[in-house]
Amino acid sequence: MSPAFNLRRALFTGGRFLVVGAISTAIEIACFNVFVYAFGWDVVSAKVAASLIALINAYFGNREWTFRERARRSRIAEVALFVSTNALTTALGAAMVWAGVGLAGSLLGSAPGPLLVNTINMASIAIIVVVRFALYHWAVFREPAATTVDAG
């Protein structure tokens, strides 16, 4: 396989990942805002709950479309890796929102408004997208190791 072919395949895979991610992000942002501004939840609880809801879309979109050509593990093993990866990245995203909102509140001397809270949330999502793609690509939906046939 030539390097150009691998690059092209990686770009197509990355493009599909971004489409699934955009839909999941829209779900996450909508849920986050409903939880915070309609239900009065704190930002960390809202971030975690919204991320978990969006992950349902992300799993099926990535398994069935983005990484569809990859070999499948058992569904239980794959879901366990997916959930573990997303637990880690969700915790990282929630920590970034918590720290960002806390820092903004300290700098402003009052609670930040919806625009700043959403800006902080979007920044955390952008960072997590890169981390998730790497983990999905190399750990969750990885290609199987090449097998060799014994000719002797």
MARBA-652447 format. One line per 8 residues: number of its first residue (from 1); for each residue z, y, x of N, C-alpha, C, O. Coordinates in Angstrom, 1 decimal. Layout:
<recs>
NUM> Z,Y,X,Z,Y,X,Z,Y,X,Z,Y,X; ...
</recs>
This chain:
<recs>
1> 0.0,-1.2,0.8,0.0,0.0,0.0,0.0,1.2,0.9,0.8,1.4,1.8; -0.9,2.1,0.6,-1.0,3.3,1.5,0.1,4.3,1.1,0.6,4.3,-0.1; 0.5,5.2,2.0,1.5,6.2,1.7,1.1,7.1,0.6,2.0,7.6,-0.2; -0.2,7.5,0.5,-0.6,8.4,-0.6,-0.4,7.7,-1.9,0.0,8.4,-2.9; -0.7,6.4,-2.0,-0.5,5.7,-3.3,1.0,5.8,-3.7,1.4,6.0,-4.8; 1.9,5.5,-2.7,3.3,5.5,-3.0,3.8,6.9,-3.4,4.6,7.1,-4.3; 3.2,8.0,-2.8,3.6,9.3,-3.1,3.1,9.6,-4.5,3.9,10.2,-5.3; 1.9,9.2,-4.9,1.4,9.5,-6.2,2.2,8.7,-7.3,2.6,9.3,-8.3
9> 2.6,7.5,-7.0,3.4,6.8,-7.9,4.8,7.4,-8.1,5.3,7.5,-9.2; 5.4,7.9,-6.9,6.7,8.5,-7.0,6.6,9.8,-7.8,7.5,10.2,-8.5; 5.5,10.6,-7.7,5.3,11.8,-8.5,5.2,11.5,-10.0,5.8,12.2,-10.8; 4.4,10.5,-10.3,4.3,10.1,-11.7,5.7,9.6,-12.3,6.1,10.0,-13.4; 6.4,8.8,-11.5,7.7,8.4,-11.9,8.6,9.6,-12.1,9.4,9.7,-13.0; 8.6,10.5,-11.1,9.4,11.7,-11.2,9.1,12.5,-12.4,10.0,13.1,-13.0; 7.8,12.6,-12.7,7.4,13.4,-13.9,7.9,12.8,-15.2,8.4,13.5,-16.1; 7.8,11.4,-15.3,8.3,10.8,-16.5,9.9,11.0,-16.6,10.4,11.2,-17.6
17> 10.5,10.8,-15.4,12.0,11.0,-15.4,12.3,12.4,-15.9,13.3,12.6,-16.6; 11.6,13.5,-15.5,11.9,14.8,-15.9,11.6,15.0,-17.4,12.4,15.8,-18.0; 10.6,14.3,-18.0,10.4,14.4,-19.4,11.6,13.8,-20.2,12.1,14.4,-21.1; 12.0,12.6,-19.7,13.2,12.0,-20.4,14.4,12.9,-20.2,15.2,13.1,-21.1; 14.5,13.4,-19.0,15.7,14.3,-18.7,15.7,15.5,-19.5,16.7,16.0,-19.9; 14.5,16.1,-19.7,14.4,17.3,-20.5,14.9,17.1,-22.0,15.6,17.9,-22.6; 14.4,16.0,-22.5,14.9,15.6,-23.9,16.4,15.4,-23.9,17.1,15.8,-24.8; 16.9,14.6,-22.9,18.3,14.3,-22.8,19.1,15.6,-22.6,20.2,15.8,-23.2
25> 18.6,16.5,-21.8,19.2,17.8,-21.6,19.3,18.6,-22.8,20.3,19.2,-23.1; 18.2,18.7,-23.6,18.3,19.4,-24.9,19.3,18.8,-25.8,20.0,19.6,-26.5; 19.4,17.5,-25.8,20.5,16.9,-26.6,21.8,17.2,-26.1,22.7,17.6,-26.9; 22.0,17.2,-24.8,23.3,17.5,-24.2,23.7,19.0,-24.5,24.8,19.3,-24.8; 22.8,19.9,-24.3,23.1,21.3,-24.5,23.4,21.6,-25.9,24.4,22.3,-26.2; 22.7,21.0,-26.9,22.9,21.2,-28.3,24.3,20.7,-28.6,25.1,21.4,-29.3; 24.6,19.5,-28.2,25.9,18.9,-28.5,27.1,19.7,-27.9,28.1,19.9,-28.5; 26.9,20.1,-26.6,27.9,20.9,-25.9,28.2,22.2,-26.7,29.4,22.5,-26.9
33> 27.2,22.9,-27.1,27.4,24.1,-27.8,28.1,23.9,-29.2,28.9,24.7,-29.6; 27.7,22.8,-29.9,28.3,22.5,-31.2,29.8,22.2,-30.9,30.7,22.7,-31.7; 30.1,21.4,-29.9,31.5,21.0,-29.7,32.3,22.2,-29.3,33.5,22.3,-29.8; 31.8,23.1,-28.4,32.6,24.2,-28.0,32.7,25.3,-29.0,33.8,25.8,-29.3; 31.5,25.7,-29.6,31.5,26.9,-30.4,31.6,26.6,-31.9,32.0,27.5,-32.6; 31.3,25.4,-32.3,31.5,25.1,-33.8,32.8,24.4,-34.0,33.5,24.6,-35.0; 33.2,23.5,-33.1,34.4,22.7,-33.3,35.6,23.2,-32.4,36.7,22.7,-32.7; 35.4,24.1,-31.5,36.5,24.6,-30.7,37.0,23.7,-29.6,38.2,23.9,-29.2
41> 36.2,22.8,-29.1,36.7,21.9,-28.1,36.7,22.7,-26.8,36.1,23.7,-26.6; 37.5,22.2,-25.8,37.5,22.7,-24.5,36.2,22.3,-23.8,35.6,21.3,-24.1; 35.8,23.1,-22.7,34.5,22.8,-22.1,34.4,21.5,-21.4,33.3,20.9,-21.4; 35.5,21.0,-20.9,35.4,19.7,-20.2,35.2,18.6,-21.2,34.4,17.7,-21.0; 36.0,18.5,-22.2,35.8,17.5,-23.3,34.4,17.6,-23.9,33.8,16.6,-24.1; 34.0,18.8,-24.1,32.6,19.0,-24.7,31.6,18.5,-23.7,30.6,17.9,-24.2; 31.7,18.8,-22.5,30.8,18.3,-21.4,30.7,16.8,-21.4,29.6,16.3,-21.4; 31.8,16.2,-21.4,31.8,14.7,-21.3,31.2,14.1,-22.5,30.4,13.2,-22.4
49> 31.7,14.5,-23.7,31.1,14.0,-25.0,29.6,14.2,-25.1,28.9,13.3,-25.5; 29.2,15.4,-24.8,27.8,15.7,-24.9,26.9,14.9,-23.9,25.8,14.5,-24.3; 27.4,14.7,-22.7,26.8,13.9,-21.7,26.6,12.5,-22.2,25.6,11.8,-22.0; 27.7,11.9,-22.8,27.7,10.5,-23.2,26.7,10.3,-24.3,26.0,9.3,-24.4; 26.6,11.3,-25.2,25.6,11.2,-26.3,24.1,11.3,-25.7,23.3,10.5,-26.1; 23.9,12.2,-24.8,22.6,12.3,-24.2,22.2,11.0,-23.4,21.0,10.7,-23.2; 23.2,10.3,-22.9,22.9,9.2,-22.0,22.3,8.0,-22.8,21.5,7.2,-22.2; 22.5,7.9,-24.1,21.9,6.9,-24.9,20.4,7.1,-24.8,19.6,6.1,-24.6
57> 19.9,8.3,-25.1,18.5,8.6,-24.9,18.0,8.4,-23.5,16.9,7.8,-23.3; 18.8,8.8,-22.5,18.4,8.6,-21.1,18.2,7.2,-20.7,17.2,6.9,-20.0; 19.1,6.3,-21.2,18.9,4.9,-20.8,17.6,4.3,-21.3,16.8,3.8,-20.5; 17.4,4.4,-22.6,16.3,3.8,-23.2,15.0,4.5,-22.7,14.0,3.8,-22.5; 15.0,5.8,-22.6,13.8,6.5,-22.0,13.4,6.1,-20.6,12.3,5.9,-20.3; 14.5,6.0,-19.8,14.2,5.6,-18.4,13.9,4.1,-18.2,13.0,3.8,-17.5; 14.6,3.3,-19.0,14.3,1.8,-18.9,12.9,1.5,-19.4,12.2,0.7,-18.8; 12.6,2.0,-20.6,11.4,1.6,-21.2,10.1,2.4,-20.9,9.0,2.0,-21.2
65> 10.3,3.6,-20.2,9.2,4.4,-19.9,9.1,4.8,-18.4,8.2,4.4,-17.7; 10.1,5.5,-17.9,10.1,6.0,-16.6,10.0,4.8,-15.6,9.1,4.9,-14.7; 10.9,3.8,-15.7,10.9,2.7,-14.7,10.4,1.4,-15.3,10.9,0.4,-14.9; 9.5,1.5,-16.3,9.1,0.3,-17.0,8.4,-0.7,-16.1,8.5,-1.9,-16.5; 7.8,-0.3,-15.0,7.1,-1.3,-14.2,8.1,-2.0,-13.2,7.7,-3.0,-12.5; 9.3,-1.6,-13.2,10.3,-2.2,-12.3,10.8,-3.5,-12.9,10.9,-3.7,-14.1; 11.1,-4.4,-12.0,11.7,-5.7,-12.4,13.0,-5.4,-13.1,13.7,-4.5,-12.8; 13.3,-6.3,-14.1,14.5,-6.1,-14.9,15.6,-7.1,-14.4,15.3,-8.2,-14.0
73> 16.8,-6.5,-14.3,18.0,-7.3,-14.1,18.4,-7.9,-15.4,17.7,-7.6,-16.4; 19.5,-8.6,-15.4,20.0,-8.9,-16.7,20.4,-7.6,-17.4,20.8,-6.7,-16.7; 20.3,-7.6,-18.7,20.6,-6.3,-19.5,22.1,-5.9,-19.2,22.3,-4.7,-19.0; 23.0,-6.8,-19.1,24.4,-6.5,-18.8,24.6,-5.9,-17.5,25.3,-4.8,-17.3; 24.0,-6.4,-16.4,24.1,-5.9,-15.1,23.4,-4.5,-15.0,24.0,-3.6,-14.4; 22.3,-4.3,-15.6,21.6,-3.1,-15.6,22.4,-2.0,-16.4,22.5,-0.9,-15.9; 22.9,-2.3,-17.5,23.7,-1.3,-18.3,24.9,-1.0,-17.5,25.4,0.2,-17.5; 25.6,-2.0,-16.9,26.8,-1.7,-16.1,26.5,-0.8,-15.0,27.3,0.2,-14.7
81> 25.4,-0.9,-14.3,25.0,0.0,-13.2,24.7,1.4,-13.8,25.1,2.4,-13.2; 24.0,1.4,-14.9,23.6,2.7,-15.5,24.9,3.4,-15.9,25.0,4.6,-15.7; 25.8,2.7,-16.6,27.0,3.4,-17.1,27.9,3.8,-15.9,28.4,4.9,-15.9; 28.0,3.0,-14.8,28.7,3.4,-13.7,28.1,4.6,-13.0,28.9,5.6,-12.6; 26.8,4.6,-12.8,26.1,5.8,-12.2,26.4,7.0,-13.1,26.7,8.1,-12.5; 26.3,6.9,-14.4,26.5,8.1,-15.2,27.9,8.5,-15.4,28.2,9.6,-15.7; 28.8,7.6,-15.3,30.2,7.9,-15.3,30.5,8.8,-14.1,31.2,9.8,-14.2; 30.0,8.4,-12.9,30.2,9.2,-11.7,29.5,10.6,-11.8,30.2,11.6,-11.5
89> 28.3,10.6,-12.3,27.6,11.9,-12.4,28.1,12.8,-13.5,28.1,14.0,-13.4; 28.6,12.2,-14.6,29.2,12.9,-15.7,30.5,13.6,-15.2,30.8,14.7,-15.5; 31.3,12.8,-14.5,32.5,13.3,-13.9,32.2,14.5,-13.0,32.9,15.5,-13.0; 31.2,14.3,-12.1,30.8,15.4,-11.2,30.4,16.6,-12.0,30.7,17.7,-11.6; 29.6,16.4,-13.0,29.1,17.6,-13.8,30.2,18.3,-14.5,30.3,19.5,-14.6; 31.2,17.5,-15.1,32.3,18.1,-15.8,33.2,18.9,-14.8,33.7,19.9,-15.1; 33.4,18.3,-13.6,34.1,19.0,-12.5,33.5,20.3,-12.1,34.1,21.3,-11.9; 32.1,20.3,-12.1,31.4,21.5,-11.7,31.6,22.6,-12.8,31.8,23.8,-12.5
97> 31.5,22.2,-14.1,31.7,23.1,-15.2,33.1,23.6,-15.2,33.3,24.8,-15.4; 34.1,22.8,-15.0,35.5,23.2,-15.0,35.7,24.2,-13.9,36.4,25.2,-14.1; 35.2,23.9,-12.7,35.4,24.8,-11.6,34.7,26.1,-11.8,35.2,27.2,-11.5; 33.5,26.0,-12.3,32.7,27.2,-12.5,33.2,28.1,-13.5,33.3,29.3,-13.3; 33.7,27.6,-14.7,34.3,28.4,-15.7,35.6,28.9,-15.3,35.9,30.1,-15.6; 36.4,28.2,-14.5,37.6,28.6,-14.0,37.4,29.8,-13.0,38.1,30.8,-13.1; 36.5,29.6,-12.1,36.2,30.7,-11.2,35.7,31.9,-11.8,36.1,33.0,-11.5; 34.8,31.8,-12.8,34.2,32.9,-13.5,35.4,33.6,-14.3,35.4,34.9,-14.3
105> 36.3,32.9,-14.9,37.4,33.5,-15.6,38.3,34.3,-14.6,38.8,35.3,-15.0; 38.5,33.7,-13.5,39.3,34.4,-12.5,38.7,35.7,-12.0,39.4,36.7,-11.8; 37.4,35.6,-11.8,36.7,36.8,-11.3,36.6,37.9,-12.4,36.6,39.1,-12.1; 36.4,37.5,-13.6,36.2,38.4,-14.7,37.6,38.9,-15.2,37.7,40.0,-15.8; 38.6,38.1,-15.0,39.9,38.5,-15.6,40.0,38.1,-17.1,41.0,38.5,-17.7; 39.1,37.4,-17.6,39.1,36.9,-19.0,38.2,35.7,-19.1,37.4,35.4,-18.2; 38.2,35.1,-20.2,37.4,33.9,-20.4,35.9,34.3,-20.4,35.5,35.3,-21.1; 35.0,33.6,-19.8,33.6,33.9,-19.8,33.0,33.7,-21.1,33.5,32.8,-21.9
113> 32.0,34.4,-21.5,31.3,34.3,-22.7,30.3,33.2,-22.7,30.1,32.5,-21.7; 29.7,32.9,-23.9,28.7,31.8,-24.0,27.6,31.8,-23.1,27.2,30.8,-22.6; 27.0,33.0,-22.7,25.9,33.0,-21.8,26.3,32.5,-20.4,25.6,31.8,-19.8; 27.4,33.0,-19.9,27.9,32.6,-18.6,28.3,31.1,-18.6,28.0,30.4,-17.6; 29.0,30.7,-19.7,29.4,29.2,-19.7,28.1,28.4,-19.7,28.1,27.3,-19.1; 27.1,28.7,-20.5,25.9,28.0,-20.5,25.1,28.0,-19.2,24.5,27.0,-18.8; 25.2,29.1,-18.5,24.5,29.2,-17.2,25.2,28.3,-16.2,24.6,27.6,-15.4; 26.5,28.3,-16.3,27.3,27.3,-15.4,26.9,25.9,-15.8,26.7,25.1,-14.9
121> 26.9,25.6,-17.1,26.5,24.2,-17.5,25.1,23.9,-17.0,24.9,22.7,-16.6; 24.2,24.8,-17.2,22.8,24.5,-16.7,22.7,24.3,-15.2,22.0,23.4,-14.8; 23.5,25.0,-14.4,23.5,24.8,-13.0,24.0,23.4,-12.7,23.5,22.7,-11.8; 25.1,23.0,-13.4,25.6,21.6,-13.1,24.6,20.6,-13.5,24.5,19.6,-12.8; 23.8,20.8,-14.6,22.8,19.8,-15.0,21.7,19.7,-14.0,21.3,18.6,-13.6; 21.3,20.9,-13.4,20.2,20.9,-12.4,20.6,20.0,-11.2,19.8,19.3,-10.6; 21.9,20.2,-10.7,22.3,19.4,-9.6,22.4,18.0,-9.9,22.0,17.1,-9.1; 22.9,17.6,-11.1,23.1,16.3,-11.5,21.8,15.6,-11.7,21.7,14.3,-11.4
129> 20.7,16.3,-12.1,19.4,15.7,-12.3,18.9,15.0,-10.9,18.4,13.9,-10.9; 19.1,15.7,-9.9,18.7,15.3,-8.6,19.5,14.0,-8.2,18.9,13.0,-7.7; 20.8,14.1,-8.4,21.7,13.0,-8.0,21.3,11.7,-8.9,21.2,10.6,-8.3; 21.1,11.9,-10.2,20.8,10.8,-11.0,19.5,10.2,-10.7,19.4,8.9,-10.6; 18.4,11.0,-10.4,17.1,10.4,-10.1,17.3,9.5,-8.8,16.8,8.4,-8.8; 17.9,10.0,-7.8,18.1,9.2,-6.6,18.9,7.9,-6.9,18.4,6.8,-6.5; 19.9,8.0,-7.7,20.7,6.7,-8.0,19.9,5.8,-8.9,19.9,4.6,-8.7; 19.2,6.3,-9.9,18.3,5.5,-10.8,17.3,4.8,-9.9,17.0,3.6,-10.0
137> 16.6,5.6,-9.1,15.5,5.0,-8.3,16.0,4.0,-7.3,15.3,2.9,-7.1; 17.0,4.2,-6.6,17.5,3.3,-5.5,18.5,2.3,-5.9,18.7,1.3,-5.2; 19.2,2.5,-7.0,20.2,1.5,-7.4,20.1,0.9,-8.8,20.1,-0.4,-8.9; 19.9,1.7,-9.8,19.9,1.1,-11.1,18.6,0.4,-11.5,18.7,-0.8,-11.9; 17.5,1.0,-11.3,16.2,0.5,-11.7,15.4,0.1,-10.4,14.1,0.3,-10.4; 16.0,-0.4,-9.4,15.3,-0.6,-8.2,14.3,-1.7,-8.2,14.5,-2.6,-9.1; 13.4,-1.7,-7.4,12.4,-2.8,-7.3,13.1,-3.9,-6.5,13.9,-3.7,-5.6; 12.8,-5.1,-6.9,13.4,-6.3,-6.2,13.0,-6.3,-4.8,11.9,-5.9,-4.4
145> 13.8,-6.9,-4.0,13.5,-7.2,-2.6,12.3,-8.1,-2.5,12.2,-9.0,-3.3; 11.4,-7.8,-1.5,10.2,-8.7,-1.3,10.7,-10.1,-1.0,11.6,-10.3,-0.1; 10.0,-11.1,-1.6,10.4,-12.4,-1.2,9.3,-13.0,-0.3,8.1,-12.6,-0.5; 9.6,-13.8,0.5,8.7,-14.4,1.4,8.5,-15.9,1.0,9.4,-16.6,0.6; 7.3,-16.4,1.2,6.9,-17.7,0.9,6.9,-18.5,2.2,6.2,-18.1,3.1; 7.6,-19.6,2.2,7.6,-20.4,3.4,6.4,-21.2,3.5,6.2,-22.1,2.7; 5.5,-20.9,4.5,4.2,-21.6,4.6,4.4,-22.9,5.3,3.4,-23.7,5.4; 5.5,-23.2,5.9,5.7,-24.4,6.7,6.3,-25.5,6.1,6.5,-26.5,6.7
</recs>
